[in-house]
Amino acid sequence: MELNEKQVHILKVAEKLFAENGFDGTSVRQIAKEAGINIAMISYYFGSKEKMLDALLFHRFAGFRKEMDKVMSEEGGYHEKIDHMIAFMIRRIHDNRRAYKVVNFEYSNPVRQVSFERYISQKIENYKLVETLIRNGQEAGVFASDINIALIIPTVLGTYFHFYYNKKFFLALLQISGEDAIDDYVYTTLTAHIQQTVKALLSSGSP
């Protein structure tokens, strides 16, 4: 779905409010007020708050496969491709962390009526790209044959989100402050740690 400038603006406002107040804690009226529009415009563009969330997720996560394909097609060995893939994933997640925060909460809500079909479909496509890269590396004899491929992405995401959702602790521990310092740490030190961890798993396989 191609969005116009006004729709993108509304979704950015909704994303901010959903991340701060939760989906249930944010009303269409609040979104309209913050976006400087009337409620009828939200209804016209999206139909409902649930459909707005669906549009937000699709907008934020669309294009991932195309960008990942570009990363996968870069020259270099399998270890280099893993490094590029992880660096891309971390940057993408960090840049869209508000949307991921909303997803992590709403997706686990057993009574939520929002459809996550498109989101799940996108995740399956992304997983298949990673799976193909690892299996090709296995066939080339670079990666171990007994890797639990399904847990590689959770290893990446879990490490990032543990750091980010506990950032007050890590700010004190690492003696850094400010969003710029966090960004720099995520894009350098944290990314390098995750790259090292995943490559170690791929090289050793299951214990």
PAPADO-481505 format. One record per residue: residue number from 1; residue in three letters; x, y, z of N, C-alpha, C in turn. Coordinates in steps of 0.02 Angstrom, whole numbers. Atoms other than C-alpha are relative to their C-alpha. Last residue first. Layout:
N
+-----+-----+--------+---------+--------+---------+----------+--------+--------+---------+--------+
|   i |  aa | n_east | n_north |   n_up | ca_east | ca_north |  ca_up | c_east | c_north |   c_up |
+-----+-----+--------+---------+--------+---------+----------+--------+--------+---------+--------+
| NUM | ALA |      X |       Y |      Z |       X |        Y |      Z |      X |       Y |      Z |
...
+-----+-----+--------+---------+--------+---------+----------+--------+--------+---------+--------+
***
This chain:
207
+-----+-----+--------+---------+--------+---------+----------+--------+--------+---------+--------+
|   i |  aa | n_east | n_north |   n_up | ca_east | ca_north |  ca_up | c_east | c_north |   c_up |
+-----+-----+--------+---------+--------+---------+----------+--------+--------+---------+--------+
| 207 | PRO |    -46 |      37 |    -44 |    1345 |    -1437 |   1103 |    -18 |     -73 |      2 |
| 206 | SER |     29 |      17 |    -65 |    1250 |    -1372 |    950 |     50 |     -38 |     42 |
| 205 | GLY |     61 |      40 |      1 |    1348 |    -1292 |    808 |    -25 |     -14 |     70 |
| 204 | SER |     -3 |      57 |    -47 |    1527 |    -1235 |    833 |    -60 |     -45 |     -4 |
| 203 | SER |    -61 |      39 |      8 |    1555 |    -1119 |    685 |      1 |     -63 |     42 |
| 202 | LEU |      0 |      30 |     67 |    1379 |    -1052 |    672 |     60 |     -45 |    -11 |
| 201 | LEU |     53 |      51 |      2 |    1370 |    -1022 |    859 |      1 |     -37 |    -67 |
| 200 | ALA |    -23 |      55 |    -43 |    1538 |     -930 |    859 |    -51 |     -57 |      0 |
| 199 | LYS |    -52 |      37 |     38 |    1481 |     -827 |    710 |     28 |     -58 |     40 |
| 198 | VAL |     33 |      40 |     52 |    1323 |     -781 |    805 |     50 |     -40 |    -41 |
| 197 | THR |     39 |      54 |    -30 |    1417 |     -726 |    960 |    -31 |     -45 |    -52 |
| 196 | GLN |    -47 |      50 |    -27 |    1548 |     -625 |    866 |    -37 |     -60 |     29 |
| 195 | GLN |    -33 |      32 |     57 |    1416 |     -534 |    765 |     46 |     -55 |     24 |
| 194 | ILE |     49 |      46 |     29 |    1315 |     -500 |    923 |     30 |     -37 |    -60 |
| 193 | HIS |     10 |      56 |    -46 |    1468 |     -427 |   1009 |    -49 |     -51 |    -28 |
| 192 | ALA |    -59 |      43 |      6 |    1512 |     -320 |    857 |     -6 |     -61 |     46 |
| 191 | THR |      3 |      35 |     64 |    1334 |     -251 |    852 |     59 |     -48 |     -7 |
| 190 | LEU |     52 |      52 |     -6 |    1340 |     -209 |   1038 |     -5 |     -40 |    -65 |
| 189 | THR |    -17 |      53 |    -49 |    1507 |     -120 |   1023 |    -52 |     -55 |      3 |
| 188 | THR |    -70 |      23 |     -1 |    1478 |      -22 |    863 |      9 |     -59 |     47 |
| 187 | TYR |    -26 |      11 |     68 |    1301 |       22 |    808 |     71 |     -26 |     -1 |
| 186 | VAL |     39 |      51 |     35 |    1225 |       -2 |    981 |     32 |     -17 |    -67 |
| 185 | TYR |    -14 |      64 |    -32 |    1362 |       95 |   1072 |    -35 |     -57 |    -37 |
| 184 | ASP |    -69 |      19 |     16 |    1351 |      239 |    948 |     17 |     -68 |     29 |
| 183 | ASP |     -2 |      18 |     71 |    1162 |      247 |    963 |     69 |     -25 |    -19 |
| 182 | ILE |     33 |      65 |      6 |    1173 |      245 |   1153 |      3 |     -24 |    -72 |
| 181 | ALA |    -47 |      50 |    -27 |    1301 |      385 |   1152 |    -30 |     -70 |     -5 |
| 180 | ASP |    -55 |       7 |     48 |    1190 |      488 |   1037 |     50 |     -53 |     23 |
| 179 | GLU |     21 |      43 |     55 |    1039 |      454 |   1149 |     55 |     -10 |    -51 |
| 178 | GLY |     26 |     -32 |     60 |    1124 |      528 |   1302 |    -15 |     -49 |    -56 |
| 177 | SER |     64 |     -36 |     -7 |    1236 |      459 |   1437 |    -21 |      31 |    -66 |
| 176 | ILE |     13 |     -41 |     59 |    1379 |      336 |   1458 |    -67 |      35 |      9 |
| 175 | GLN |    -16 |     -71 |    -11 |    1451 |      263 |   1616 |     -4 |      41 |    -64 |
| 174 | LEU |    -51 |     -18 |     50 |    1447 |       83 |   1553 |     22 |      73 |      7 |
| 173 | LEU |    -54 |      48 |      1 |    1356 |       18 |   1707 |     58 |      22 |    -45 |
| 172 | ALA |    -37 |      -6 |    -63 |    1250 |      173 |   1732 |     61 |     -46 |      0 |
| 171 | LEU |    -28 |     -68 |     -1 |    1197 |      180 |   1550 |     42 |      11 |     63 |
| 170 | PHE |    -62 |       1 |     39 |    1178 |       -9 |   1554 |     32 |      69 |     -5 |
| 169 | PHE |    -51 |      40 |    -34 |    1053 |       -2 |   1697 |     66 |       3 |    -38 |
| 168 | LYS |    -18 |     -40 |    -59 |     954 |      139 |   1617 |     55 |     -36 |     40 |
| 167 | LYS |    -52 |     -49 |     16 |     963 |       44 |   1451 |     19 |      43 |     60 |
| 166 | ASN |    -33 |     -10 |    -64 |     870 |     -108 |   1517 |     54 |      55 |     -6 |
| 165 | TYR |     52 |      -7 |    -50 |     744 |     -112 |   1375 |     27 |       6 |     71 |
| 164 | TYR |     37 |     -63 |      7 |     884 |      -74 |   1254 |    -53 |       9 |     53 |
| 163 | PHE |    -40 |     -61 |    -11 |    1008 |     -205 |   1311 |    -45 |      62 |      1 |
| 162 | HIS |    -20 |       2 |    -70 |     882 |     -346 |   1328 |     41 |      62 |     17 |
| 161 | PHE |     55 |     -25 |    -41 |     808 |     -291 |   1162 |     15 |      -4 |     75 |
| 160 | TYR |     13 |     -72 |     10 |     974 |     -306 |   1070 |    -54 |      25 |     49 |
| 159 | THR |    -57 |     -37 |    -27 |    1022 |     -474 |   1143 |    -12 |      75 |     -5 |
| 158 | GLY |      2 |       5 |    -73 |     850 |     -547 |   1112 |     55 |      40 |     33 |
| 157 | LEU |     51 |     -46 |    -26 |     845 |     -484 |    932 |      0 |       1 |     76 |
| 156 | VAL |    -15 |     -69 |     18 |    1010 |     -565 |    882 |    -49 |      48 |     33 |
| 155 | THR |    -63 |     -17 |    -34 |     984 |     -728 |    976 |     19 |      73 |    -14 |
| 154 | PRO |     15 |     -17 |    -70 |     802 |     -732 |    919 |     63 |      18 |     40 |
| 153 | ILE |     31 |     -66 |     -3 |     869 |     -722 |    739 |    -21 |      19 |     71 |
| 152 | ILE |    -51 |     -50 |     14 |     985 |     -871 |    764 |    -29 |      71 |      4 |
| 151 | LEU |    -16 |     -40 |    -59 |     856 |     -979 |    852 |     53 |      53 |    -12 |
| 150 | ALA |     59 |     -37 |    -22 |     771 |    -1050 |    696 |     15 |      46 |     60 |
| 149 | ILE |      6 |     -62 |     38 |     941 |    -1099 |    626 |    -58 |      43 |     25 |
| 148 | ASN |     72 |     -12 |     -7 |     974 |    -1228 |    761 |    -14 |      68 |    -32 |
| 147 | ILE |     21 |     -65 |    -27 |    1146 |    -1272 |    694 |    -76 |       3 |      6 |
| 146 | ASP |     53 |      12 |    -50 |    1197 |    -1454 |    673 |    -23 |      64 |     34 |
| 145 | SER |     60 |      31 |     29 |    1295 |    -1444 |    509 |    -58 |      -6 |     49 |
| 144 | ALA |     14 |      66 |    -27 |    1428 |    -1321 |    566 |    -66 |     -27 |    -27 |
| 143 | PHE |     38 |       3 |    -61 |    1463 |    -1173 |    452 |    -13 |     -72 |     22 |
| 142 | VAL |    -22 |     -56 |    -41 |    1599 |    -1151 |    321 |    -34 |      -2 |     69 |
| 141 | GLY |    -44 |      24 |    -52 |    1582 |    -1321 |    237 |     26 |      54 |     46 |
| 140 | ALA |    -69 |     -18 |     18 |    1512 |    -1246 |     77 |     50 |     -23 |     52 |
| 139 | GLU |    -18 |      39 |     59 |    1349 |    -1340 |    105 |     72 |      14 |    -23 |
| 138 | GLN |     -8 |      70 |    -22 |    1340 |    -1266 |    280 |     23 |     -43 |    -59 |
| 137 | GLY |    -63 |       3 |    -37 |    1369 |    -1090 |    214 |     15 |     -70 |     25 |
| 136 | ASN |    -52 |      -5 |     52 |    1229 |    -1116 |     87 |     69 |      -4 |     33 |
| 135 | ARG |     -3 |      66 |     33 |    1120 |    -1175 |    231 |     52 |       0 |    -56 |
| 134 | ILE |    -33 |      47 |    -45 |    1163 |    -1017 |    330 |      6 |     -69 |    -33 |
| 133 | LEU |    -71 |     -19 |     -8 |    1123 |     -898 |    187 |     36 |     -52 |     43 |
| 132 | THR |    -35 |      15 |     62 |     962 |     -990 |    144 |     74 |      16 |      5 |
| 131 | GLU |     -7 |      72 |      5 |     903 |     -988 |    325 |     39 |     -19 |    -63 |
| 130 | VAL |    -54 |      19 |    -47 |     935 |     -802 |    339 |     14 |     -74 |     -5 |
| 129 | LEU |    -61 |     -29 |     26 |     830 |     -769 |    184 |     60 |     -19 |     43 |
| 128 | LYS |    -23 |      43 |     56 |     697 |     -891 |    242 |     64 |      27 |    -31 |
| 127 | TYR |    -32 |      60 |    -27 |     683 |     -799 |    408 |     29 |     -42 |    -56 |
| 126 | ASN |    -66 |     -21 |    -25 |     648 |     -635 |    318 |     38 |     -60 |     28 |
| 125 | GLU |    -43 |     -15 |     57 |     507 |     -714 |    218 |     71 |      18 |     23 |
| 124 | ILE |    -16 |      64 |     31 |     433 |     -790 |    376 |     46 |      10 |    -60 |
| 123 | LYS |    -50 |      32 |    -43 |     443 |     -622 |    465 |     21 |     -67 |    -30 |
| 122 | GLN |    -64 |     -34 |     10 |     352 |     -537 |    321 |     55 |     -33 |     40 |
| 121 | SER |    -22 |      18 |     67 |     211 |     -665 |    327 |     68 |      32 |    -16 |
| 120 | ILE |    -26 |      69 |     -4 |     198 |     -642 |    515 |     27 |     -22 |    -68 |
| 119 | TYR |    -62 |      -3 |    -39 |     180 |     -453 |    494 |     32 |     -69 |      4 |
| 118 | ARG |    -51 |     -28 |     44 |      51 |     -475 |    356 |     68 |       3 |     35 |
| 117 | GLU |    -14 |      45 |     56 |     -51 |     -593 |    464 |     55 |      26 |    -45 |
| 116 | PHE |    -72 |      -4 |     11 |     -39 |     -488 |    623 |     21 |     -44 |    -59 |
| 115 | SER |    -27 |      53 |     42 |    -224 |     -450 |    631 |     75 |      11 |    -10 |
| 114 | VAL |    -38 |     -24 |     58 |    -273 |     -341 |    779 |     27 |     -59 |    -39 |
| 113 | GLN |     36 |      16 |     61 |    -406 |     -416 |    892 |     36 |      24 |    -63 |
| 112 | ARG |     -3 |     -51 |     52 |    -297 |     -419 |   1048 |    -33 |     -24 |    -64 |
| 111 | VAL |     68 |     -23 |     15 |    -357 |     -537 |   1184 |      0 |      53 |    -56 |
| 110 | PRO |     45 |      54 |     23 |    -200 |     -643 |   1196 |    -70 |      24 |    -19 |
| 109 | ASN |     63 |     -11 |    -34 |     -81 |     -492 |   1201 |    -52 |     -50 |    -24 |
| 108 | SER |      5 |      49 |    -55 |      90 |     -558 |   1147 |    -65 |       7 |     39 |
| 107 | TYR |     -1 |      67 |     29 |      80 |     -471 |    978 |     -9 |     -54 |     54 |
| 106 | GLU |     66 |      17 |     28 |      27 |     -309 |   1062 |     -3 |     -71 |    -27 |
| 105 | PHE |     54 |       0 |    -50 |     177 |     -294 |   1177 |    -65 |     -25 |    -29 |
| 104 | ASN |    -16 |      47 |    -54 |     318 |     -347 |   1062 |    -55 |      -4 |     52 |
| 103 | VAL |     10 |      69 |     22 |     236 |     -259 |    915 |     11 |     -49 |     57 |
| 102 | VAL |     72 |      11 |      7 |     223 |      -91 |   1003 |    -14 |     -72 |    -18 |
| 101 | LYS |     27 |       0 |    -69 |     405 |     -100 |   1058 |    -75 |     -12 |     -2 |
| 100 | TYR |    -13 |      66 |    -30 |     454 |     -152 |    882 |    -26 |      -4 |     71 |
|  99 | ALA |     47 |      48 |     31 |     369 |        3 |    811 |     10 |     -69 |     29 |
|  98 | ARG |     67 |     -15 |    -24 |     461 |      115 |    934 |    -50 |     -51 |    -28 |
|  97 | ARG |     10 |      30 |    -65 |     626 |       29 |    896 |    -69 |      14 |     30 |
|  96 | ASN |     73 |      10 |     -4 |     620 |       69 |    711 |    -21 |     -28 |     68 |
|  95 | ASP |     33 |     -58 |     31 |     795 |      144 |    696 |    -76 |      -4 |      5 |
|  94 | HIS |    -11 |     -59 |    -44 |     860 |       17 |    821 |    -35 |      62 |    -29 |
|  93 | ILE |     39 |       8 |    -62 |     782 |     -129 |    727 |      6 |      63 |     43 |
|  92 | ARG |     71 |      -3 |     18 |     850 |      -73 |    558 |    -45 |      -3 |     62 |
|  91 | ARG |     14 |     -69 |     18 |    1023 |      -37 |    628 |    -74 |       9 |    -16 |
|  90 | ILE |     -3 |     -41 |    -61 |    1026 |     -204 |    716 |    -16 |      72 |    -16 |
|  89 | MET |     57 |      15 |    -43 |     968 |     -298 |    561 |     -2 |      44 |     62 |
|  88 | PHE |     61 |     -27 |     31 |    1092 |     -213 |    445 |    -60 |     -10 |     45 |
|  87 | ALA |     -5 |     -73 |     -4 |    1239 |     -247 |    561 |    -62 |      34 |    -29 |
|  86 | ILE |     14 |     -19 |    -69 |    1180 |     -427 |    579 |      4 |      76 |      8 |
|  85 | MET |     70 |      14 |    -16 |    1169 |     -455 |    391 |    -18 |      25 |     70 |
|  84 | HIS |     41 |     -51 |     34 |    1336 |     -372 |    356 |    -74 |      -7 |     18 |
|  83 | ASP |    -13 |     -65 |    -32 |    1424 |     -478 |    487 |    -43 |      54 |    -30 |
|  82 | ILE |     33 |       1 |    -65 |    1339 |     -636 |    422 |     11 |      66 |     37 |
|  81 | LYS |     72 |      -9 |     13 |    1392 |     -590 |    245 |    -40 |      -1 |     66 |
|  80 | GLU |     10 |     -71 |     15 |    1572 |     -568 |    304 |    -75 |      15 |    -12 |
|  79 | HIS |     -6 |     -36 |    -64 |    1567 |     -740 |    385 |    -11 |      75 |    -10 |
|  78 | TYR |     60 |       9 |    -40 |    1499 |     -814 |    224 |      4 |      36 |     67 |
|  77 | GLY |     13 |      68 |    -23 |    1635 |     -742 |    115 |    -61 |      -3 |     45 |
|  76 | GLY |    -30 |      18 |    -64 |    1630 |     -576 |     24 |    -17 |     -72 |     18 |
|  75 | GLU |    -57 |      46 |      5 |    1539 |     -486 |   -114 |     29 |     -14 |     69 |
|  74 | GLU |    -66 |     -32 |     -3 |    1370 |     -409 |    -79 |     55 |     -52 |     -3 |
|  73 | SER |    -32 |       4 |     66 |    1217 |     -507 |   -137 |     69 |      34 |      0 |
|  72 | MET |    -20 |      69 |     15 |    1158 |     -545 |     41 |     40 |      -4 |    -66 |
|  71 | VAL |    -54 |      18 |    -46 |    1156 |     -360 |     88 |     27 |     -69 |    -18 |
|  70 | LYS |    -57 |     -40 |     20 |    1053 |     -316 |    -67 |     61 |     -18 |     44 |
|  69 | ASP |    -25 |      30 |     62 |     933 |     -458 |    -30 |     63 |      36 |    -23 |
|  68 | MET |    -38 |      60 |    -21 |     917 |     -389 |    147 |     29 |     -36 |    -61 |
|  67 | GLU |    -63 |     -23 |    -28 |     867 |     -219 |     78 |     44 |     -59 |     21 |
|  66 | LYS |    -38 |     -30 |     55 |     733 |     -296 |    -32 |     69 |      22 |     24 |
|  65 | ARG |    -26 |      54 |     43 |     674 |     -408 |    109 |     44 |      28 |    -56 |
|  64 | PHE |    -54 |      36 |    -35 |     660 |     -264 |    233 |     31 |     -52 |    -46 |
|  63 | GLY |    -65 |     -16 |     29 |     562 |     -157 |    110 |     58 |     -36 |     33 |
|  62 | ALA |     -3 |      12 |     73 |     405 |     -160 |    215 |     69 |      20 |    -25 |
|  61 | PHE |    -38 |      60 |     15 |     437 |     -167 |    403 |      2 |     -18 |    -74 |
|  60 | ARG |    -66 |       3 |    -32 |     389 |        9 |    454 |     42 |     -59 |    -24 |
|  59 | HIS |    -41 |     -57 |     22 |     246 |       33 |    331 |     71 |      -5 |     27 |
|  58 | PHE |    -18 |      13 |     69 |     174 |     -141 |    362 |     46 |      55 |    -27 |
|  57 | LEU |    -48 |      55 |      1 |     180 |     -113 |    549 |     23 |     -14 |    -71 |
|  56 | LEU |    -63 |     -23 |    -29 |      97 |       57 |    535 |     54 |     -54 |     -4 |
|  55 | ALA |    -33 |     -42 |     50 |     -38 |       -6 |    417 |     68 |      25 |     24 |
|  54 | ASP |    -21 |      45 |     54 |     -83 |     -145 |    539 |     38 |      39 |    -54 |
|  53 | LEU |    -58 |      37 |    -25 |     -86 |      -19 |    681 |     27 |     -47 |    -53 |
|  52 | MET |    -55 |     -47 |     -1 |    -202 |       93 |    580 |     64 |     -34 |     24 |
|  51 | LYS |    -26 |      -1 |     68 |    -313 |      -56 |    544 |     57 |      50 |     -7 |
|  50 | GLU |    -33 |      65 |     13 |    -333 |      -81 |    731 |     31 |      -1 |    -70 |
|  49 | LYS |    -66 |      -2 |    -34 |    -367 |      105 |    759 |     38 |     -65 |    -13 |
|  48 | SER |      3 |      13 |    -72 |    -506 |       99 |    630 |     70 |       3 |     30 |
|  47 | GLY |     60 |      37 |    -19 |    -549 |      142 |    450 |     -8 |     -11 |     74 |
|  46 | PHE |    -16 |      65 |    -29 |    -373 |      190 |    398 |    -60 |     -41 |     21 |
|  45 | TYR |    -62 |      31 |     23 |    -376 |      342 |    284 |      8 |     -72 |     23 |
|  44 | TYR |     -3 |       2 |     73 |    -557 |      397 |    301 |     61 |     -38 |    -25 |
|  43 | SER |     49 |      50 |     23 |    -572 |      352 |    485 |      3 |      -8 |    -75 |
|  42 | ILE |    -27 |      65 |    -20 |    -412 |      447 |    522 |    -46 |     -55 |    -24 |
|  41 | MET |    -55 |      14 |     46 |    -477 |      596 |    422 |     32 |     -68 |     16 |
|  40 | ALA |     27 |      26 |     63 |    -642 |      592 |    516 |     55 |     -18 |    -49 |
|  39 | ILE |      9 |      73 |     -6 |    -549 |      612 |    680 |    -25 |     -31 |    -65 |
|  38 | ASN |     63 |      20 |    -32 |    -491 |      787 |    633 |     -7 |     -76 |     -2 |
|  37 | ILE |     51 |      16 |     50 |    -309 |      833 |    603 |    -66 |     -15 |     36 |
|  36 | GLY |     28 |     -62 |     26 |    -168 |      914 |    701 |    -51 |     -11 |    -54 |
|  35 | ALA |    -18 |      -6 |     71 |     -69 |      752 |    721 |    -28 |      65 |    -31 |
|  34 | GLU |    -73 |      -5 |      6 |     -71 |      765 |    911 |     21 |      11 |    -72 |
|  33 | LYS |    -21 |     -64 |    -31 |    -258 |      802 |    912 |     75 |      10 |     -9 |
|  32 | ALA |     23 |     -55 |     43 |    -299 |      662 |    789 |     24 |      67 |     27 |
|  31 | ILE |    -41 |       2 |     61 |    -193 |      536 |    885 |    -18 |      59 |    -45 |
|  30 | GLN |    -68 |     -23 |    -17 |    -273 |      586 |   1049 |     44 |       3 |    -62 |
|  29 | ARG |      5 |     -72 |    -13 |    -449 |      570 |    975 |     69 |      29 |     16 |
|  28 | VAL |     -1 |     -32 |     66 |    -406 |      399 |    904 |     -2 |      76 |      8 |
|  27 | SER |     65 |      -6 |     35 |    -369 |      348 |   1083 |     10 |      31 |    -69 |
|  26 | THR |      0 |     -54 |     50 |    -205 |      285 |   1156 |    -67 |       0 |    -37 |
|  25 | GLY |     -4 |     -65 |    -34 |    -201 |      185 |   1317 |      0 |      59 |    -47 |
|  24 | ASP |     63 |     -13 |    -36 |    -263 |       27 |   1231 |      0 |      69 |     32 |
|  23 | PHE |     54 |      -3 |     50 |    -118 |       31 |   1107 |    -66 |      18 |     33 |
|  22 | GLY |     31 |      64 |     16 |      11 |       73 |   1239 |    -56 |       9 |    -50 |
|  21 | ASN |     59 |      13 |    -40 |      47 |      245 |   1311 |    -30 |     -70 |     -9 |
|  20 | GLU |     -1 |     -33 |    -65 |     223 |      288 |   1254 |    -57 |     -22 |     46 |
|  19 | ALA |    -60 |      20 |    -37 |     247 |      165 |   1111 |      1 |      29 |     71 |
|  18 | PHE |      6 |      71 |    -16 |      68 |      185 |   1050 |     59 |     -23 |     43 |
|  17 | LEU |     49 |       7 |    -54 |      85 |      374 |   1061 |    -10 |     -72 |     21 |
|  16 | LYS |    -26 |     -32 |    -60 |     245 |      380 |    958 |    -47 |     -10 |     59 |
|  15 | GLU |    -55 |      42 |    -24 |     179 |      255 |    830 |     29 |      28 |     65 |
|  14 | ALA |     30 |      58 |    -32 |      16 |      352 |    813 |     54 |     -45 |     30 |
|  13 | VAL |     30 |     -24 |    -62 |     111 |      513 |    776 |    -29 |     -59 |     39 |
|  12 | LYS |    -56 |     -18 |    -45 |     219 |      426 |    648 |    -25 |      24 |     67 |
|  11 | LEU |    -28 |      62 |    -27 |      64 |      345 |    572 |     59 |      13 |     46 |
|  10 | ILE |     47 |      28 |    -50 |     -23 |      513 |    554 |     29 |     -63 |     32 |
|   9 | HIS |     -1 |     -44 |    -59 |     128 |      589 |    467 |    -45 |     -28 |     55 |
|   8 | VAL |    -63 |      14 |    -34 |     141 |      440 |    348 |      6 |      42 |     64 |
|   7 | GLN |      8 |      65 |    -33 |     -43 |      460 |    304 |     63 |     -18 |     40 |
|   6 | LYS |     44 |      -9 |    -57 |     -19 |      646 |    268 |     -9 |     -66 |     39 |
|   5 | GLU |    -37 |     -35 |    -53 |     131 |      614 |    156 |    -42 |       9 |     63 |
|   4 | ASN |    -17 |     -69 |     16 |      41 |      484 |     50 |     32 |      34 |     61 |
|   3 | LEU |     27 |     -50 |    -46 |      52 |      298 |     79 |     19 |      70 |    -23 |
|   2 | GLU |    -39 |     -62 |      5 |      74 |      167 |    -56 |    -33 |      53 |     43 |
|   1 | MET |     42 |     -59 |      0 |       0 |        0 |      0 |     44 |      62 |      0 |
+-----+-----+--------+---------+--------+---------+----------+--------+--------+---------+--------+
***
